[in-house]
Amino acid sequence: MLFLRRDRLLWVLTLSALLGADIYFHLWPEIQVRLGRDWDCDCDNTASHVEEASTIAAMISPATMDYNGSKLQHLFSHHLYTVQPTKPPAHHLLLNAHETIRYHRKRIISFNRRRRSHHVDQNGTSQFINADFDFYTPWLQFHLGISKDALYPRSSPVVEQLLEKISNLTIIHADYSPDDKALNGECDCSPIVKPSGTHLKLVLRFQDFGKAMFKPMKQNREDETPEDFFYFVDFQRHNAEIAAFHLDRILDFRRVPPVSGRLINVTEDIFLAAGNSELQTVFFLSPADNVCFFSKCLYMCKTEYAVCGDPHIIEGSLSAYLPSLSYAPRHSVPNPWIRSYTFTGKEEWEMNPSYCDSVKHLHPYTNPRRLLNIIDMAIFDFLIGNMDRHHYEIFTKFGDDGLLLHLDNARG
């Protein structure tokens, strides 16, 4: 009997200890909060916390939204975007600096010689401006910073410098793009992309030998796509290229080359700077005495689809060129989720519920990095509204582990 009483006593003591612990650690703090009592209050410490909270509140209050610069600059000044990554190893970089400099020095000499000869043949009266080479020019530093993971490092000052140059630097040469030349048999561009169908674009070269792809404004910024339009007949938008670059940078993909908007003088920056006589033949005066021009493509590059200045000035986007294919070759890959280009036909992914599983077992998507990269690209295209990603490009040097280039976003 005595043994049973001792056993009961142990149980009572155990339950009492558990009850006391529960009261001390759970109920008592709650009682203190409700009674507003803090036995360990440090008034000085509390005051400092209140002051700190007030400072934080002031930092995020609407009154501080009157910062200098654009909202994008304010966003990119956040510490999440200013974290400096470790410098990639040499084998993760696309270009070798010494070979690239040697290559461009030769190209500039040849480029200036050809332009001067053309200038003399055309009896040009405008001032001839030589292209100059500078190792520290932003476009070259941009090229040298391309790595296996991104086109430019996070928080790179070179990007802002490049955008500034693209927006203001003197244009000394204008020419057709390589895929436009392919239509004339001047080059074989099939390893890169098919000749453009509805683009109107030109390649503009700057005084520092940098170059950019120019896409003029075809419709007002506020114009919305009619609901009855199919995605393959809608016009492309120059400001979609600009917005896509900034969104890609915000998402920290860094796979879209830097793009800037600019007002172009059609006569001075394109017609007088034309690198060949054929380009000058596509210029004409409209009935309203505006200077107009068209380009060469498969479907919509005729006089009725020309773009015109007002009377000489036109707005457009300028996308920085990637390194030349001759020393940084790229590989074009069909998108597994390519859209159909007929009104009645459908692609396999639209009819086969197991299509995604089959893609994951096909090369190169058996590589997890490539598969994740194409998912990133699909998310990016969804956000910009691009339904026409028929191909994507990769740098040959990096193989299946390299980044996917998010090029040609004017369908956004």
Steps between C-alpha positions, in 0.01 A plus 500: 500500500786730587659419162185610316494828690861570405420423133207739513722762659749473212221544248367802687848659515557436128166650399560794730837568342349489151216729604744745661718506187198564281386787722848653518591477131160547335232647725712744700647687197148530361375641829784753501414618151133535582564689823751725322770422756865443419705428813827513305425827318803704400361843423813617315496188289130542428555857394772393257270237351225759455745738333625222271144405406421864423808523277398186310146631463635828363716312251201317353252787525361652179680826577832339416382399153632835370838346421718611214508290186260241363314232693714237329818668627349508847414129473845399378659689790340247738754276668356188333613640164831644618641176638827450320538140378835330496697553183438206265801286408658559162346189342152630591555820298401511136795699364872528546588868545829498306360313200189722496702822500724375220196395297324837537808706417522323164128534440498874568783560251316300233167665588637854466670412170177364347294796622748754365502327161118500492494865607729595210305291247177672602662845486388553855491858619431428865785488749668160515537369857740215574407229747729510803609212721519526876555205731278659765207568270181360664399267216837322513491473879147361465626231262793409725263459797278235337519175695338159504233624741406849376571766240626741764579489872243614753516876572748545216578871441580413138130449422404855596797638307404295195140621511625859518726450197227332297266791571740780405809391305541610138379247240749462214370197309167335419442170324263208464504230766666165415169318458381774261816449298428128491198574282738644241740209529768723655550270799388164631320579824311172528714377793371797702140587427268480206470821294258731677139494396348824628796687648613838378843543649842639421850471645644833616871544575627765742814710504660272760444200265218364715184402319134447579187358340254779422126427500282802422167585657219363284202584716421726792591384848134502604379283209372166625488185293146437374343190649442353153869522405705183487843516660684454170339802327535754780759776460812494707562767760825682554406580860437130565873447436584769756257373762616140452860599574404672825273214609773247426734706717245529782452122496880469521517279190733745320452320168369790288765730348473862620232696311438874496252727329619780274372765259658437160535749216404285201689718254825567687533183709384246240476633143827697499675232709383212281778253439376391160312652212217246518393620843467855369254383232231411758461863615225725364288803588142439608210718379536686831868572419624267771815294436408130489685175443435127497719194529524148361315207649269223390155645552448856619797701377355699212422867442153457651663382824768770510575707810524876481665778694328817613628627262848361571484386865379156601506318831642151529685247711872427478613160624872450564657242274652183638856400399554411137411148394847462348664475843202434731275263301146438612272205445129535419267244658131453412272562796325173604189709562502679165168645388317379192495748210178392335141564598409132510816308589614424853837409645554177691511674839146628439362148449721267707442521879826309561708729279681663794614162634632400159698825465672437834642176359637662183845649458592770601216525752633202691749758629326656804663838436364522145155389614489765775625763256221431254248518785645842587458602136137380497425705814670803346301467177177464696569819694579704187219342297728351234332207322751479216817350650561258213878474565747585770876541479794384711873562480668198348793522741288425808305207355199375691607675821490852358237767531210534256496834323168684521522676162241666276232602749306744281202260497448579866 
